[in-house]
Amino acid sequence: MSGYFQNRCPASSRIYSADNFKEVDIDGSILKFYRDRKIIWGQERTVVIFISSKLKAGRIRGIYQSIKKIEKSLKELKISLINPGAKKRDRDSLEEKIAGMVKGQYVKNIINWELEEISDGRFMLKFYTN
């Protein structure tokens, strides 16, 4: 579904199970789709949802790019935290900073992290990718 449709139509927020999709062969390509009638913008309309393999591949590439970028930022922060000359940090502000780094629609459930206080105001960051 397009982002425009999802944002403008409350009926589109329903998640359609993959079990309800049907397959059709179009010029040798298999297309999975779901068709239903819904009340949208006050009128009954036909809704057709399909899975675009190009869009899916693009989203997956984007997720991997996001993960790589976030991991780089987390590694830089980790190094700065273990630097002997590093300034003392506040746990809450550091956790907020890390949470801001790993936020994202898909990434927040992929990168896990924990912050361990090794001495007063000094922390060790551990993170891993699921």
C-alpha positions in Angstrom: 0.0 0.0 0.0 1.2 3.4 -0.7 2.1 5.7 2.2 -0.4 8.2 0.9 -3.2 5.8 1.0 -2.3 4.5 4.5 -2.1 8.0 5.9 -5.3 9.3 4.3 -7.6 6.3 4.8 -8.3 4.8 8.2 -9.7 1.6 6.7 -6.2 0.8 5.3 -4.7 0.4 8.7 -6.1 -3.1 8.9 -3.3 -5.7 8.4 -4.1 -8.2 5.8 -2.9 -11.7 6.4 -0.6 -13.3 3.9 -3.0 -16.3 3.9 -5.7 -14.2 2.2 -3.5 -13.3 -0.8 -4.1 -15.0 -4.1 -1.7 -15.5 -6.9 -2.2 -14.6 -10.6 0.1 -15.2 -13.5 0.6 -12.1 -15.6 2.9 -12.5 -18.6 4.9 -15.2 -16.8 5.3 -13.3 -13.5 3.4 -14.4 -10.4 1.7 -11.5 -8.7 0.2 -11.9 -5.2 -2.8 -9.8 -4.5 -5.7 -9.3 -2.1 -9.0 -7.9 -3.2 -11.8 -6.7 -0.9 -14.7 -4.2 -0.7 -14.4 -1.6 2.1 -16.1 1.7 3.1 -13.5 4.3 2.2 -14.1 8.0 2.4 -17.8 7.3 3.0 -18.3 5.1 -0.1 -17.9 1.4 -0.7 -14.8 0.8 -2.8 -12.8 -2.1 -4.2 -9.4 -2.3 -2.5 -6.7 -4.3 -4.3 -3.4 -4.8 -2.4 -0.5 -6.4 -4.1 3.1 -7.2 -3.1 5.6 -5.6 -5.4 8.9 -7.5 -5.4 10.8 -4.4 -6.6 9.3 -2.3 -3.7 10.1 -5.2 -1.3 13.7 -5.4 -2.5 14.1 -1.7 -2.2 12.7 -1.7 1.4 15.1 -4.5 2.4 18.0 -2.6 0.9 16.9 0.5 2.8 16.7 -1.5 6.1 20.3 -2.8 5.6 21.6 0.7 4.8 19.9 2.0 8.0 21.3 -0.8 10.1 24.8 -0.1 8.7 24.6 3.6 9.4 23.2 3.1 12.9 25.9 0.5 13.7 28.6 2.9 12.6 27.2 5.6 14.9 26.9 3.2 17.8 30.5 2.0 17.3 31.7 5.6 17.3 29.8 6.3 20.5 31.1 3.1 22.1 34.6 4.1 21.3 34.1 7.6 22.8 32.6 6.2 25.9 35.6 3.9 26.6 38.1 6.6 25.9 40.0 7.2 29.2 39.7 11.0 28.7 36.0 10.9 28.0 33.8 13.2 30.0 31.4 11.8 32.6 27.9 11.2 31.2 24.4 11.2 32.6 22.7 7.8 32.1 19.3 9.2 31.2 20.6 11.6 28.5 22.9 8.8 27.1 20.0 6.4 26.9 17.9 9.0 25.2 20.6 9.6 22.7 21.0 5.9 21.9 17.3 5.4 21.7 17.2 8.3 19.2 19.9 6.6 17.1 18.1 3.2 16.9 14.6 4.5 16.3 13.0 3.7 13.1 10.0 1.9 11.8 11.9 -1.4 11.2 15.3 -0.9 12.8 14.1 -0.4 16.4 13.3 -4.1 16.7 16.5 -5.3 15.0 19.2 -3.5 16.9 19.3 -4.2 20.7 21.5 -2.4 23.1 22.4 -2.2 26.8 24.3 0.4 28.7 26.4 -0.7 31.7 27.8 1.8 34.2 31.4 0.8 34.9 32.1 3.7 37.3 30.6 7.0 38.2 29.5 8.7 35.0 31.4 6.1 32.8 29.5 3.7 30.7 30.1 0.7 28.4 27.7 0.3 25.4 26.9 -3.1 24.1 24.8 -3.7 21.1 23.9 -6.4 18.7 21.8 -7.0 15.6 19.0 -9.6 15.7 
